[in-house]
């Protein structure tokens, strides 16, 4: 987990959000000028995936890889839901 200022310098990046998100996060981000001007947000390259525990071994990491691949193939969203 990193702050928005940490990803700002990476212009060719994508943002992956692992659910669940905090209540009201979508509204908070939508009102943030910093968020709306991030390159991945402008390009609709924000991906939200289902909850996953990536520290449990082969099967959770495989599930993370599948969820991430599916999200990338589906296309990004311009907000976090």
Secondary structure, 3 states (H helix, E strand, C coil): CCCHHHHCCCCCCCEEEECCCCCCHHHHHHCCHHHHCCHHHHCCCEEEECCCCCCCCHHHHHHHHHHHHHHHHHCCECCCC
